[in-house]
């Protein structure tokens, strides 16, 4: 009787071994780029980058400072946008008004193509300001 019980169990164990299930993981590598410069109160600045695959792009205005000063941060609000290059500018598709911070102020789904980040005065800058933007994209 013990033989009868072992044969079906052995058959089940053998069947499980023929069809192993492996967990699959998909990891998208994201690229970090930085865009720094000086924003005049009357002209936008933009930076182009290429996303190689679809995914999420996060844009963070890290700092906004008086020109040449690294120890002081301005709290002015500027317009931070994402779009596609158009001529000598950036055709903004989505934007937010943002002040400097360490958490992405703009996060959006993107596909594999060339994009641009646009930064412009939202009406509070009375003079030029140095800035640094972090772009995290697929």
Secondary structure by P-SEA (a helix, b strand, c coil): caaaaaaaaaaaaaaaaabbbbbbbbbbbbbbbbbbbbbccccccbbbbbbccbbbbbbbcccccccccccccccbbbbbbccccccccccccccccccccccccbbbbbccbbbbbbbbbcccccbbbbbbbbbbcc
